[in-house]
Amino acid sequence: MFFGGCSFALGGVGYFTLRMIMPHGWVFGALYRMFLYHWAHPLQYIGLVSLIYAAVATSVVFLCGNLTGRWPHLMIPFIMLTSILAASPAGGVLWVIHDMQAGYFPEGSRFWNDIAWGAITGASTGWVVVLLSVPYNIFGLVAGYYVTLLGYRMTLQKNTIRQPVETSRTLAQLNVRLARKTSSGAPL
């Protein structure tokens, strides 16, 4: 929840800030002769990337916490690159859905072929659109790095705070048991 919420909020704020600054409001890159659905619906694409980033970051932090703890500055770029590569096919599918809303709705079995084409095309070109989206991609990488680092530190802090409480409770229980055995005269 933290990773997705923060990345969506920062992505949206960054987008609208850059839209005011950039000439003609051009924030995202595009390929030649590409329909600009990601310009018409920016929050949907930002939300999609945020959702996938949240899934990847949460999985890596909780499943590979040991590696993230030793090398956080190497794992964070891995999380961000994996998120971009995983979001590219989904972005291609979203692009096809927007294309269908514009009136290019295929019928019958061609519908699923069109969805598959969107996923394949997104996987092969989505990362290029991200690469062309200067300075938004730089802002996103910096913000993503610090959100991931903060999320990891919060998770680490939450786990270390919880552990001593459990340890002190366990020690108190052992002391009570030891006192009972000693007062009853039972051998240790």
N, C-alpha and C positions, 0 to 999 in steps of 0.2 A: 504494500500500500504506500509506503514511504517513497520507494523508488519511482513508482508510476506517477504518484501525485506530484512529487517535486519535479520530475522531468517534464511532465505535461505543463505544469505551471510555468516553469522557467522557459520551456520551449515556446509557449504561447506569448509570454512577455517579451522574449527575445525576438520573436517573429514580428510582433506589432511595433516594437521599438525600431527594428531595422527597416520595417516597411515605411516608417516616417522619415528615415534618414536616407535610404537608398534612392538613387535616381529612378523615377517612374514607379517606385514601390516594388522593384524586382528583388525579391529576397531569395527565392529558390532558383536553382539552375534548371535547364531544360535541354533536351536533345533537339536537333534540327528537325523541323516538321512534326513535332510532338504536340498533341493536344494538351493544353495546360490545365488539366483538372486539379493538379496539386496547387495551382495558384488560385483556383476558384474555391477550393475546399481545404484550406491549409490546416485547420484544426483537426480534421479527420485524419490527415496523414501524420500530423504531430502526435495525435492520440494513439494511432496504430504503432508508431515507433516507440512511444512511451510504454505502451502495454507490453510489447515484446521485450524491451529493455528491462522492465520490471521483472518479467518472468526469468530472463537470463541472469540478471544481477542477483535476484533472490536465490535462485538455484545454486549459483556459484558460491555465494557467501555462506549459505547453509550447508551445502554438500562438500565444498572444498575449503572450508574455513581455515584449515591448517595451512594450505598453500597460500591462501589469501593473507593470512597472518604473517607468514614469512616473507612473501614477496608481493605486497599490495600494489606497488607501483608497476609491477609486471602483469598482475591479474586484472587490474582495472582497464588497461588498453585491450586486453583479451576480451573482457566483458563487452566493451563498447564496439569492437570490431565484429564480434559474434552477433551482437544486437543488430548492427547495420546489415550484415549478410542475411540474418534470419528475417528481418523486416522487408527486405527487397522483394521476395516473392509475394508476400502478403500485400505490399504496396502495389504490385502489378495487378493482383486480383482486384484491389480497390479501384485502381485505374479503369479496369474493364467494367466494373459495376457503374462507375461514373459515365463511362462511354455508353453503357446500356441506357442510363437515364437520359442521355442526350439524344436518344432515338435509334441507336444502333443495337437493337435487341435481337439476338439470333434465336431461331426457333428450333425445337426438337433437340436432337443429339448435338447439334452445333453449339448449344449453350455451354455444355461441359467442355467441349473443345476450346471454346473461347476463354473460359475460366482457366483451363490448363495453359493456354497460350499466354495469358496474363501473368501467371505464376512463373513460367519459364522466362518470359521477356523481362519481368521484374527482377528475377535472379541474375540475369545477364546484364541488365542496364541500370537497375535501381541504384547500385553503388556509384555508378558514374554520375547520376543526377545529384547524389549526395556530394560527391567530389566537386561538382561544378557549382555548388551552392555556397560560394564564398561571399561574404564572411559568416553566413549563418552556420555553416559546418564548423568553423573555428569556435564560434560562441558555443555551439552544442557540445563540442569535444571538451572544452574547458569546463563548462557547467556540468556535463556528465561525469567528468573526472572527479570533481569535488562532491557531487551528490553521491557517487559511489563510495568515495572515501569516507564521507560523513555517515552514510548508511552502514558501512562496514564497522566503523568505530562505535556507532550506537549499538550495533548487534554485539560487538565484543564487550562493551561496557555493561550491557544488560546481562550477558552471560557471566561476567566476572562478579557483578554485584550479587547475583542470585546464588552463586556457588558458596561464598563464605557463610551466608545465612543458613544454607542447608548443612554445611559442615559444623557450624556452631550448634545447631539443633541436634545433630547426631552426637556431638560430644556431650551435650547436656543429657541426652538420653542414656549414653554410656555411663556417665557419672552417677545418675540415679540408679541404674542397675547395679553398679559396683557398690554403691552405698547400701543397697538392699541386701546384697550377698554378704557384705562385711558385717552388717548388724545382725543377720540371722545366724552367723557362725558357720556358714557353708564354706567349704574349701573353694578357693579361687581356681 
